[in-house]
Amino acid sequence: MKRHLTAAVALASLCLAGPALAANGNIGIYFDTDAALCQGTIPCGQTGTMYLFGLLQGSSGTGITGAEFGITPSSATLWTNYLFNEILPPGAGAIGSAFGPAATGINIFWPSCQVGDGTKVLLMTVPVFNVGCAATEYKMTVRKKDSASNQFFQCPLFTLCDDPIFTKICLGSNLTICQNPEPPRPLNSTCSTSGTAYLNPGPTRNCTVGVEKGTWSSMKGLYR
């Protein structure tokens, strides 16, 4: 699935803060490998690279064995104006895809516990080509997979390293009790969304969370 795209990316109005905090982790979309730049610009005919990271926190602080999520754009024209190439890290497997008009979400999994650098795990690298010469601002939100693997988890999620249970945990800071999609549809599921990012941000766009990169590790400890 790898495809080499070589043009340069111009980043504008960049977020200079660390990843957003959440009780049990998050999935963020970034334009740098430090998970600090949550918005960027890709000019007409050029290519940039996005990175999806699983941010370890709370219950996921000791690592993960998988992630399940989808991506919702602010407009479906994102899929016609840009080409996305999902590249998994070495050793990872996946079912489905997260980017594109037919994408219904993805399950990423590993045969062993992943701790990354201790604060984040790389889920995928995504070269992005501006084929439609679009300059529109697009918001991208990490959401649940269209067909969640567990009816009680209507949310982007991690699976933990507690083999053989592989506990699922919902991600994000907006967890709510919501309707189960299965009859009789009781209010016993958990819903949430996770990280957001902006492609071609407007001049006043700012998706910072007020946490300096250097303080991320110490702040993360406060939420465990």
C-alpha positions as CSV (number, residue, x, y, z in Angstrom):
1,M,0.0,0.0,0.0
2,K,3.1,2.2,0.2
3,R,3.4,4.9,-2.4
4,H,6.2,7.4,-2.4
5,L,5.0,11.0,-2.7
6,T,7.9,13.5,-2.8
7,A,6.6,17.0,-3.0
8,A,7.1,19.4,-0.1
9,V,4.5,20.5,2.5
10,A,4.0,24.0,3.7
11,L,2.7,24.3,7.3
12,A,0.8,27.3,8.3
13,S,-0.7,28.6,11.6
14,L,0.9,25.7,13.5
15,C,-0.2,24.5,16.9
16,L,2.8,24.8,19.2
17,A,1.3,22.9,22.1
18,G,1.3,19.2,23.2
19,P,-1.4,16.6,22.6
20,A,-4.8,17.1,24.1
21,L,-5.4,15.4,27.5
22,A,-8.0,12.7,28.0
23,A,-8.8,10.4,30.8
24,N,-7.7,7.1,29.2
25,G,-6.0,8.2,26.0
26,N,-6.6,9.9,22.7
27,I,-6.0,9.5,19.0
28,G,-4.5,12.6,17.4
29,I,-3.8,13.7,13.8
30,Y,-0.6,15.7,13.5
31,F,1.7,17.2,10.9
32,D,4.9,16.4,12.8
33,T,6.4,13.4,14.5
34,D,6.4,15.2,17.9
35,A,2.6,15.3,18.0
36,A,2.7,19.1,18.4
37,L,1.4,20.5,15.0
38,C,-2.3,19.8,14.7
39,Q,-2.9,22.0,11.7
40,G,-1.1,22.5,8.4
41,T,-1.4,23.6,4.8
42,I,-0.7,21.5,1.7
43,P,-0.5,23.7,-1.5
44,C,-1.9,22.8,-4.9
45,G,-0.1,19.9,-6.5
46,Q,2.1,19.2,-3.4
47,T,2.3,16.5,-0.8
48,G,2.4,16.7,3.0
49,T,2.5,14.0,5.6
50,M,0.2,13.5,8.6
51,Y,0.9,11.2,11.5
52,L,-1.8,9.5,13.6
53,F,-0.6,8.8,17.2
54,G,-2.2,6.9,20.0
55,L,-1.7,9.1,23.1
56,L,-1.1,7.0,26.1
57,Q,-2.8,8.1,29.3
58,G,-4.7,6.7,32.3
59,S,-5.6,3.1,31.6
60,S,-3.6,3.1,28.4
61,G,-0.5,4.5,30.1
62,T,1.2,1.1,30.1
63,G,0.7,0.5,26.4
64,I,-1.8,-0.8,23.9
65,T,-2.3,-3.8,21.6
66,G,-4.7,-2.2,19.1
67,A,-6.8,0.8,18.1
68,E,-10.2,1.1,16.4
69,F,-11.4,4.3,14.8
70,G,-12.6,6.3,11.8
71,I,-12.2,9.8,10.4
72,T,-15.0,12.3,9.8
73,P,-14.2,15.4,7.6
74,S,-16.1,18.6,7.9
75,S,-17.0,18.2,4.2
76,A,-17.0,15.1,2.0
77,T,-15.1,17.1,-0.7
78,L,-12.0,16.4,1.3
79,W,-12.0,12.9,-0.3
80,T,-12.2,14.2,-3.8
81,N,-9.6,17.0,-3.4
82,Y,-7.0,15.0,-1.6
83,L,-5.4,11.5,-2.0
84,F,-4.5,9.7,1.3
85,N,-2.1,6.8,1.6
86,E,-2.2,4.9,4.8
87,I,1.2,3.4,5.9
88,L,1.3,1.2,9.0
89,P,4.3,1.1,11.3
90,P,6.4,-2.1,11.1
91,G,4.8,-5.1,12.8
92,A,1.3,-3.7,12.7
93,G,-1.7,-5.3,10.9
94,A,-4.9,-3.7,10.0
95,I,-8.5,-4.4,8.7
96,G,-10.3,-1.6,6.9
97,S,-9.2,2.0,6.3
98,A,-9.8,5.4,7.9
99,F,-9.3,7.9,4.9
100,G,-11.3,8.0,1.7
101,P,-14.9,8.2,0.4
102,A,-15.5,4.5,1.0
103,A,-13.6,4.2,4.3
104,T,-15.7,2.9,7.2
105,G,-13.0,2.8,9.8
106,I,-10.0,0.7,10.7
107,N,-8.8,-1.8,13.3
108,I,-5.0,-1.7,13.9
109,F,-3.4,-4.4,15.9
110,W,-0.1,-5.7,17.1
111,P,1.1,-9.2,18.4
112,S,2.6,-7.6,21.5
113,C,2.2,-4.6,23.8
114,Q,3.2,-1.2,22.2
115,V,4.5,1.6,24.4
116,G,6.1,3.8,21.7
117,D,8.2,6.5,23.4
118,G,6.2,6.1,26.6
119,T,3.7,8.8,25.8
120,K,2.6,8.0,22.3
121,V,2.4,5.1,19.8
122,L,2.5,5.7,16.0
123,L,-0.6,4.3,14.5
124,M,0.0,5.3,10.9
125,T,1.8,7.7,8.6
126,V,-0.3,9.3,5.9
127,P,1.1,11.0,2.9
128,V,-1.5,13.5,1.6
129,F,-1.5,14.8,-2.0
130,N,-3.5,17.9,-2.9
131,V,-4.8,16.7,-6.3
132,G,-7.8,19.1,-6.5
133,C,-5.9,22.3,-5.7
134,A,-8.2,22.9,-2.8
135,A,-7.6,25.7,-0.3
136,T,-10.7,25.1,1.8
137,E,-10.3,24.6,5.5
138,Y,-11.2,21.0,6.5
139,K,-11.6,19.8,10.0
140,M,-10.9,16.1,10.6
141,T,-12.3,14.4,13.7
142,V,-11.4,11.0,15.0
143,R,-14.6,9.0,15.6
144,K,-15.8,5.5,16.0
145,K,-15.6,2.9,13.3
146,D,-18.9,2.7,11.4
147,S,-19.5,-0.9,12.6
148,A,-18.1,-1.0,16.1
149,S,-16.6,-4.3,17.1
150,N,-18.5,-4.1,20.4
151,Q,-22.0,-2.7,20.6
152,F,-21.2,-1.2,24.0
153,F,-18.3,0.9,22.6
154,Q,-19.6,3.4,20.2
155,C,-16.3,5.3,20.3
156,P,-12.8,5.4,19.0
157,L,-11.0,2.9,21.3
158,F,-7.8,1.2,22.3
159,T,-7.3,-2.4,23.4
160,L,-5.0,-2.8,26.3
161,C,-2.1,-5.2,27.0
162,D,-4.0,-7.5,29.5
163,D,-3.8,-10.7,27.4
164,P,-6.0,-12.7,27.1
165,I,-8.8,-10.2,28.0
166,F,-7.6,-7.3,25.8
167,T,-9.8,-4.8,27.6
168,K,-11.4,-2.1,25.4
169,I,-11.4,1.6,26.5
170,C,-13.2,4.5,24.9
171,L,-11.0,7.5,24.0
172,G,-11.5,11.3,24.3
173,S,-12.6,13.7,26.9
174,N,-16.3,13.8,26.0
175,L,-17.5,10.3,27.0
176,T,-21.2,10.0,27.4
177,I,-23.8,7.2,27.9
178,C,-25.7,6.7,24.7
179,Q,-28.1,4.4,22.9
180,N,-27.1,0.9,22.2
181,P,-27.5,0.2,18.4
182,E,-28.9,-3.3,19.1
183,P,-32.6,-3.9,20.1
184,P,-34.1,-3.0,22.5
185,R,-31.7,-0.1,22.2
186,P,-31.2,0.7,25.9
187,L,-29.0,3.6,27.0
188,N,-26.0,1.4,28.0
189,S,-23.3,2.1,25.4
190,T,-20.5,4.7,25.6
191,C,-20.1,7.3,22.9
192,S,-17.3,9.8,22.3
193,T,-15.0,11.3,19.7
194,S,-11.3,11.8,20.0
195,G,-8.7,14.2,18.4
196,T,-9.2,16.9,15.8
197,A,-6.9,18.5,13.2
198,Y,-7.3,21.1,10.5
199,L,-6.0,21.0,6.9
200,N,-5.6,24.4,5.3
201,P,-6.5,26.3,8.5
202,G,-7.9,29.7,8.3
203,P,-5.8,32.7,9.5
204,T,-7.5,32.7,12.9
205,R,-7.6,29.0,13.4
206,N,-5.8,27.8,16.6
207,C,-6.2,24.2,17.8
208,T,-3.7,24.5,20.6
209,V,-4.7,23.0,24.0
210,G,-2.5,25.3,26.2
211,V,0.1,22.7,27.2
212,E,3.7,23.2,26.2
213,K,5.5,20.3,24.5
214,G,8.0,20.2,27.3
215,T,5.3,19.7,30.0
216,W,3.4,16.9,28.3
217,S,5.1,14.1,30.3
218,S,4.5,15.8,33.7
219,M,0.9,16.8,32.8
220,K,0.2,13.2,31.6
221,G,1.1,11.9,35.0
222,L,-1.5,14.1,36.7
223,Y,-4.2,12.3,34.8
224,R,-3.2,8.7,35.7
